[in-house]
Amino acid sequence: MTFRVLGPLEVESDDGLIPLPGQRPRALLTALLLEPNAVVPTYRLIEVLWGDEPPDAPANALQQVIARLRTRLGPVGTAIVTRPPGYVLVGDGATIDAQRFETDYRAARAAWSTDPARAGALLDNALRLWR
């Protein structure tokens, strides 16, 4: 699976791109992708999805959006885990393009003074991730 946030949000599985219709599921997934492997509290996700106008039962409404997103993602949806006090997107850093970008960028900075050619190649790889 690959999550792409460096451009339009996309999720790719072994079977190809997974369509993500709807503003709330996309916003929810983006909020989780911005903090991979970290619990994002329920209150923050509710704020992301509804702002200052949450529904009457915001926790239940959030659970419904989570369930729809998991269903839409199919097997990839198992990466979204309930973990008090919220939810976490569990995954390898290589599955998220923004994390791969950061890894390549940091490696390029470290290599710059001793191996500028390698640093340049790492930066090229990082920049190719942007769409």
C-alpha positions in Angstrom: 0.0 0.0 0.0 1.1 3.5 -0.7 -0.4 6.7 0.7 0.3 9.9 -1.2 -0.2 13.3 0.3 2.5 15.3 -1.7 -0.1 16.4 -4.2 -3.7 15.2 -4.4 -4.5 12.6 -1.8 -4.2 9.0 -3.2 -4.2 5.5 -1.8 -2.8 2.7 -3.9 -3.1 -0.9 -3.1 -1.7 -3.9 -5.1 -4.9 -3.7 -7.2 -4.4 0.0 -8.1 -5.8 3.3 -6.9 -8.6 3.2 -4.3 -11.1 6.0 -5.0 -11.8 8.2 -1.9 -15.0 10.1 -2.5 -16.3 12.5 0.1 -14.7 15.3 1.9 -14.9 13.9 5.4 -13.2 10.5 4.7 -10.5 12.3 2.8 -10.0 14.8 5.7 -10.0 12.0 8.2 -7.4 10.0 6.3 -5.2 13.1 5.8 -5.3 13.9 9.5 -4.2 10.4 10.4 -1.5 10.4 7.7 0.0 13.6 9.0 0.7 11.8 12.3 1.4 8.2 11.3 1.9 5.7 14.1 0.7 8.3 16.7 -2.7 8.4 18.3 -4.8 11.3 17.0 -7.3 12.1 19.7 -11.0 11.8 19.0 -11.6 15.5 19.8 -9.1 16.6 17.2 -10.5 14.4 14.5 -14.0 15.7 15.3 -12.6 19.2 15.0 -11.0 18.4 11.7 -14.2 16.9 10.3 -16.8 19.4 11.6 -15.0 22.4 12.9 -17.2 24.6 15.2 -20.4 22.8 14.2 -20.1 19.2 15.3 -23.1 16.8 15.1 -25.2 16.0 18.1 -23.3 12.8 18.8 -19.9 13.6 17.5 -18.1 10.4 18.7 -20.7 8.3 17.0 -20.6 10.3 13.8 -16.8 10.0 13.8 -17.1 6.2 14.2 -19.4 6.1 11.2 -16.9 8.0 9.1 -14.1 5.7 10.3 -16.2 2.7 9.4 -16.9 4.0 5.9 -13.3 4.8 5.3 -12.1 1.4 6.5 -14.7 -0.2 4.2 -13.6 1.9 1.3 -10.0 1.1 1.8 -10.6 -2.7 2.0 -7.7 -4.6 3.3 -5.7 -1.4 3.7 -8.4 -0.2 6.1 -6.9 -2.4 8.8 -4.1 0.1 9.2 -6.6 2.4 10.9 -6.7 1.2 14.5 -8.8 2.3 17.4 -6.5 3.2 20.3 -7.7 5.3 23.2 -8.1 8.2 23.2 -8.6 8.2 19.5 -7.3 6.5 16.3 -3.9 5.7 14.8 -2.8 4.9 11.3 -0.3 2.1 11.8 2.2 1.6 9.0 5.7 1.5 7.8 7.2 4.9 7.0 7.9 3.8 3.5 4.2 3.6 2.8 3.7 7.4 3.1 5.3 9.6 0.4 5.8 12.5 2.9 7.8 10.3 5.2 9.9 9.0 2.3 10.5 12.6 1.3 11.7 13.5 4.8 13.9 10.4 5.0 15.6 11.2 1.7 16.0 14.9 2.5 17.6 14.1 5.9 20.0 11.6 4.3 20.9 14.1 1.6 21.7 16.7 4.2 23.9 14.2 6.1 25.7 13.2 2.9 26.2 16.7 1.4 29.6 17.4 2.8 31.1 14.0 2.1 29.3 12.7 -1.0 27.5 15.5 -3.0 26.6 13.2 -5.8 24.8 10.9 -3.5 23.1 13.9 -1.8 22.0 15.1 -5.2 20.5 11.7 -6.1 18.7 11.5 -2.8 17.2 15.0 -3.3 16.1 14.0 -6.9 14.4 10.9 -5.4 12.6 13.1 -2.8 11.5 15.7 -5.4 10.1 12.9 -7.6 7.6 12.1 -4.9 5.8 15.5 -5.4 3.0 15.3 -7.9 
